[in-house]
Amino acid sequence: MPSVEDDELEIPELRPEWFELAVQPNRRGLRRGAKRAVFVDDEIAKRFGSDDELEQALRALLQASDHVRKTG
């Protein structure tokens, strides 16, 4: 049940100034792991028998796009 104390806990509106002053992560300090999470639709996932097959397909796509970019 709401009380007077709860009314004082309202979240203030976030204004552009807040975003400008918000702490930004040190991008140079972030580590890049060997693996990343990838979210795909169920329709796409169903086309592959395993995560390994899906990963191979993504790698092949990246190689093809690199080739197109270099020759394109």
Residue pairs with C-beta under 8 A, 6 or more apart in sequence:
38 58
40 54
44 54
45 54
48 54
48 57
